[in-house]
């Protein structure tokens, strides 16, 4: 599939409960760390970088927050 240059990518977003987000993050952490004993993590500015074998996960904190 080819994409035209300058074509905006679709951004899908929706609101979920905080408890659902906590469950999602907990399950993702279990899945990511299955079979390993340590993970390298770094904080650079407002971004957490989680370094895994063959992958990096970036979580950026926006201090302004979302629009209500």
LUMMAR-421618 format. One record per atom (N, C-alpha, C): chain; x, y, z; residue in three letters. Coordinates in nm, 3 decimals. Last residue first. Layout:
! LUMMAR-421618
+--------+---------+---------+---------+--------+
: chaine :    east :   north :      up : residu :
+--------+---------+---------+---------+--------+
:      A :       X :       Y :       Z :    ALA :
...
+--------+---------+---------+---------+--------+
//
This chain:
! LUMMAR-421618
+--------+---------+---------+---------+--------+
: chaine :    east :   north :      up : residu :
+--------+---------+---------+---------+--------+
:      A :  -1.080 :   1.877 :   2.775 :    UNK :
:      A :  -1.198 :   1.810 :   2.832 :    UNK :
:      A :  -1.320 :   1.834 :   2.746 :    UNK :
:      A :  -0.771 :   1.804 :   2.631 :    UNK :
:      A :  -0.887 :   1.893 :   2.636 :    UNK :
:      A :  -1.006 :   1.816 :   2.689 :    UNK :
:      A :  -0.492 :   1.692 :   2.835 :    UNK :
:      A :  -0.586 :   1.687 :   2.722 :    UNK :
:      A :  -0.698 :   1.786 :   2.739 :    UNK :
:      A :  -0.188 :   1.858 :   2.943 :    UNK :
:      A :  -0.303 :   1.770 :   2.957 :    UNK :
:      A :  -0.391 :   1.775 :   2.835 :    UNK :
:      A :   0.046 :   1.994 :   2.962 :    UNK :
:      A :  -0.075 :   2.073 :   2.943 :    UNK :
:      A :  -0.199 :   1.988 :   2.965 :    UNK :
:      A :   0.248 :   1.807 :   2.975 :    UNK :
:      A :   0.213 :   1.876 :   3.098 :    UNK :
:      A :   0.086 :   1.959 :   3.084 :    UNK :
:      A :   0.261 :   1.501 :   2.848 :    UNK :
:      A :   0.226 :   1.635 :   2.804 :    UNK :
:      A :   0.175 :   1.709 :   2.928 :    UNK :
:      A :   0.506 :   1.259 :   2.838 :    UNK :
:      A :   0.409 :   1.325 :   2.925 :    UNK :
:      A :   0.387 :   1.467 :   2.874 :    UNK :
:      A :   0.562 :   0.979 :   2.637 :    UNK :
:      A :   0.584 :   1.121 :   2.656 :    UNK :
:      A :   0.469 :   1.180 :   2.738 :    UNK :
:      A :   0.723 :   0.687 :   2.613 :    UNK :
:      A :   0.602 :   0.742 :   2.672 :    UNK :
:      A :   0.630 :   0.888 :   2.704 :    UNK :
:      A :   0.853 :   0.451 :   2.392 :    UNK :
:      A :   0.860 :   0.589 :   2.440 :    UNK :
:      A :   0.724 :   0.631 :   2.493 :    UNK :
:      A :   1.028 :   0.158 :   2.371 :    UNK :
:      A :   0.895 :   0.213 :   2.395 :    UNK :
:      A :   0.915 :   0.352 :   2.454 :    UNK :
:      A :   1.220 :  -0.023 :   2.142 :    UNK :
:      A :   1.217 :   0.086 :   2.240 :    UNK :
:      A :   1.074 :   0.135 :   2.249 :    UNK :
:      A :   1.371 :  -0.341 :   2.062 :    UNK :
:      A :   1.260 :  -0.245 :   2.061 :    UNK :
:      A :   1.281 :  -0.137 :   2.165 :    UNK :
:      A :   1.570 :  -0.535 :   2.090 :    UNK :
:      A :   1.508 :  -0.516 :   1.959 :    UNK :
:      A :   1.395 :  -0.415 :   1.954 :    UNK :
:      A :   1.513 :  -0.568 :   2.417 :    UNK :
:      A :   1.591 :  -0.631 :   2.311 :    UNK :
:      A :   1.516 :  -0.616 :   2.179 :    UNK :
:      A :   1.421 :  -0.238 :   2.528 :    UNK :
:      A :   1.408 :  -0.382 :   2.529 :    UNK :
:      A :   1.497 :  -0.439 :   2.419 :    UNK :
:      A :   1.394 :   0.050 :   2.709 :    UNK :
:      A :   1.476 :  -0.019 :   2.610 :    UNK :
:      A :   1.466 :  -0.169 :   2.631 :    UNK :
:      A :   1.184 :   0.308 :   2.740 :    UNK :
:      A :   1.200 :   0.172 :   2.789 :    UNK :
:      A :   1.271 :   0.094 :   2.680 :    UNK :
:      A :   1.189 :   0.636 :   2.826 :    UNK :
:      A :   1.232 :   0.544 :   2.722 :    UNK :
:      A :   1.255 :   0.408 :   2.787 :    UNK :
:      A :   0.976 :   0.903 :   2.892 :    UNK :
:      A :   1.032 :   0.779 :   2.946 :    UNK :
:      A :   1.068 :   0.691 :   2.828 :    UNK :
:      A :   1.006 :   1.248 :   2.852 :    UNK :
:      A :   0.983 :   1.119 :   2.787 :    UNK :
:      A :   1.052 :   1.006 :   2.862 :    UNK :
:      A :   1.072 :   1.505 :   2.914 :    UNK :
:      A :   0.940 :   1.460 :   2.957 :    UNK :
:      A :   0.903 :   1.324 :   2.894 :    UNK :
:      A :   1.405 :   1.442 :   2.949 :    UNK :
:      A :   1.307 :   1.552 :   2.944 :    UNK :
:      A :   1.175 :   1.504 :   2.997 :    UNK :
:      A :   1.424 :   1.117 :   2.971 :    UNK :
:      A :   1.488 :   1.224 :   2.893 :    UNK :
:      A :   1.385 :   1.335 :   2.874 :    UNK :
:      A :   1.486 :   0.845 :   3.159 :    UNK :
:      A :   1.399 :   0.962 :   3.153 :    UNK :
:      A :   1.476 :   1.072 :   3.084 :    UNK :
:      A :   1.502 :   0.497 :   3.084 :    UNK :
:      A :   1.567 :   0.628 :   3.096 :    UNK :
:      A :   1.460 :   0.736 :   3.091 :    UNK :
:      A :   1.553 :   0.156 :   3.157 :    UNK :
:      A :   1.459 :   0.266 :   3.141 :    UNK :
:      A :   1.535 :   0.397 :   3.163 :    UNK :
:      A :   1.596 :  -0.184 :   3.089 :    UNK :
:      A :   1.661 :  -0.053 :   3.096 :    UNK :
:      A :   1.557 :   0.055 :   3.069 :    UNK :
:      A :   1.496 :  -0.454 :   3.290 :    UNK :
:      A :   1.464 :  -0.368 :   3.176 :    UNK :
:      A :   1.539 :  -0.237 :   3.195 :    UNK :
:      A :   1.537 :  -0.799 :   3.392 :    UNK :
:      A :   1.562 :  -0.654 :   3.406 :    UNK :
:      A :   1.528 :  -0.582 :   3.276 :    UNK :
:      A :   1.448 :  -1.054 :   3.326 :    UNK :
:      A :   1.455 :  -1.016 :   3.467 :    UNK :
:      A :   1.479 :  -0.867 :   3.489 :    UNK :
:      A :   1.208 :  -1.198 :   3.099 :    UNK :
:      A :   1.330 :  -1.122 :   3.126 :    UNK :
:      A :   1.328 :  -1.074 :   3.270 :    UNK :
:      A :   0.965 :  -1.330 :   3.068 :    UNK :
:      A :   1.088 :  -1.402 :   3.035 :    UNK :
:      A :   1.216 :  -1.323 :   3.054 :    UNK :
:      A :   0.778 :  -1.047 :   3.009 :    UNK :
:      A :   0.772 :  -1.192 :   3.025 :    UNK :
:      A :   0.904 :  -1.255 :   2.979 :    UNK :
:      A :   0.760 :  -0.777 :   2.970 :    UNK :
:      A :   0.870 :  -0.826 :   3.054 :    UNK :
:      A :   0.869 :  -0.976 :   3.074 :    UNK :
:      A :   0.534 :  -0.738 :   2.809 :    UNK :
:      A :   0.664 :  -0.689 :   2.764 :    UNK :
:      A :   0.779 :  -0.755 :   2.840 :    UNK :
:      A :   0.324 :  -0.845 :   2.964 :    UNK :
:      A :   0.356 :  -0.902 :   2.834 :    UNK :
:      A :   0.498 :  -0.865 :   2.788 :    UNK :
:      A :   0.328 :  -0.673 :   3.190 :    UNK :
:      A :   0.344 :  -0.819 :   3.205 :    UNK :
:      A :   0.389 :  -0.881 :   3.074 :    UNK :
:      A :   0.279 :  -0.428 :   3.062 :    UNK :
:      A :   0.405 :  -0.448 :   3.135 :    UNK :
:      A :   0.432 :  -0.596 :   3.156 :    UNK :
:      A :   0.019 :  -0.476 :   2.969 :    UNK :
:      A :   0.126 :  -0.452 :   2.873 :    UNK :
:      A :   0.262 :  -0.475 :   2.939 :    UNK :
:      A :  -0.116 :  -0.495 :   3.213 :    UNK :
:      A :  -0.109 :  -0.613 :   3.126 :    UNK :
:      A :   0.002 :  -0.597 :   3.024 :    UNK :
:      A :  -0.081 :  -0.230 :   3.307 :    UNK :
:      A :  -0.033 :  -0.344 :   3.387 :    UNK :
:      A :  -0.018 :  -0.469 :   3.299 :    UNK :
:      A :  -0.210 :  -0.085 :   3.106 :    UNK :
:      A :  -0.067 :  -0.065 :   3.128 :    UNK :
:      A :  -0.008 :  -0.182 :   3.207 :    UNK :
:      A :  -0.474 :  -0.185 :   3.138 :    UNK :
:      A :  -0.404 :  -0.198 :   3.011 :    UNK :
:      A :  -0.253 :  -0.187 :   3.030 :    UNK :
:      A :  -0.533 :  -0.103 :   3.401 :    UNK :
:      A :  -0.533 :  -0.247 :   3.367 :    UNK :
:      A :  -0.455 :  -0.271 :   3.239 :    UNK :
:      A :  -0.520 :   0.176 :   3.366 :    UNK :
:      A :  -0.430 :   0.109 :   3.461 :    UNK :
:      A :  -0.420 :  -0.040 :   3.430 :    UNK :
:      A :  -0.732 :   0.211 :   3.184 :    UNK :
:      A :  -0.595 :   0.244 :   3.144 :    UNK :
:      A :  -0.495 :   0.175 :   3.235 :    UNK :
:      A :  -0.945 :   0.138 :   3.350 :    UNK :
:      A :  -0.917 :   0.059 :   3.230 :    UNK :
:      A :  -0.775 :   0.085 :   3.180 :    UNK :
:      A :  -0.933 :   0.344 :   3.537 :    UNK :
:      A :  -0.910 :   0.206 :   3.582 :    UNK :
:      A :  -0.881 :   0.115 :   3.463 :    UNK :
:      A :  -0.998 :   0.566 :   3.383 :    UNK :
:      A :  -0.863 :   0.557 :   3.439 :    UNK :
:      A :  -0.833 :   0.414 :   3.483 :    UNK :
:      A :  -1.189 :   0.487 :   3.088 :    UNK :
:      A :  -1.177 :   0.514 :   3.231 :    UNK :
:      A :  -1.032 :   0.498 :   3.276 :    UNK :
:      A :  -1.134 :   0.664 :   2.780 :    UNK :
:      A :  -1.156 :   0.542 :   2.855 :    UNK :
:      A :  -1.140 :   0.574 :   3.002 :    UNK :
:      A :  -1.210 :   0.835 :   2.481 :    UNK :
:      A :  -1.192 :   0.842 :   2.626 :    UNK :
:      A :  -1.219 :   0.704 :   2.684 :    UNK :
:      A :  -1.017 :   0.805 :   2.182 :    UNK :
:      A :  -1.142 :   0.796 :   2.256 :    UNK :
:      A :  -1.111 :   0.802 :   2.403 :    UNK :
:      A :  -0.887 :   0.848 :   1.854 :    UNK :
:      A :  -0.878 :   0.861 :   1.998 :    UNK :
:      A :  -1.016 :   0.848 :   2.058 :    UNK :
:      A :  -0.690 :   0.818 :   1.574 :    UNK :
:      A :  -0.813 :   0.774 :   1.639 :    UNK :
:      A :  -0.793 :   0.787 :   1.789 :    UNK :
:      A :  -0.571 :   0.980 :   1.311 :    UNK :
:      A :  -0.551 :   0.969 :   1.455 :    UNK :
:      A :  -0.685 :   0.934 :   1.515 :    UNK :
:      A :  -0.428 :   0.916 :   0.996 :    UNK :
:      A :  -0.548 :   0.919 :   1.079 :    UNK :
:      A :  -0.511 :   0.903 :   1.225 :    UNK :
:      A :  -0.187 :   1.134 :   0.859 :    UNK :
:      A :  -0.224 :   1.002 :   0.908 :    UNK :
:      A :  -0.345 :   1.016 :   0.999 :    UNK :
:      A :  -0.213 :   1.345 :   0.573 :    UNK :
:      A :  -0.212 :   1.328 :   0.718 :    UNK :
:      A :  -0.252 :   1.186 :   0.757 :    UNK :
:      A :   0.008 :   1.346 :   0.310 :    UNK :
:      A :  -0.125 :   1.300 :   0.350 :    UNK :
:      A :  -0.124 :   1.278 :   0.500 :    UNK :
:      A :   0.259 :   1.407 :   0.224 :    UNK :
:      A :   0.182 :   1.514 :   0.285 :    UNK :
:      A :   0.039 :   1.475 :   0.319 :    UNK :
:      A :   0.253 :   1.156 :  -0.032 :    UNK :
:      A :   0.325 :   1.246 :   0.057 :    UNK :
:      A :   0.232 :   1.357 :   0.103 :    UNK :
:      A :   0.033 :   0.877 :  -0.023 :    UNK :
:      A :   0.077 :   1.000 :  -0.085 :    UNK :
:      A :   0.151 :   1.085 :   0.016 :    UNK :
:      A :   0.131 :   0.545 :   0.025 :    UNK :
:      A :   0.064 :   0.663 :   0.080 :    UNK :
:      A :   0.119 :   0.785 :   0.009 :    UNK :
:      A :   0.063 :   0.214 :  -0.088 :    UNK :
:      A :   0.142 :   0.336 :  -0.092 :    UNK :
:      A :   0.061 :   0.452 :  -0.038 :    UNK :
:      A :   0.086 :  -0.117 :   0.000 :    UNK :
:      A :   0.000 :   0.000 :   0.000 :    UNK :
:      A :   0.090 :   0.123 :   0.000 :    UNK :
+--------+---------+---------+---------+--------+
//
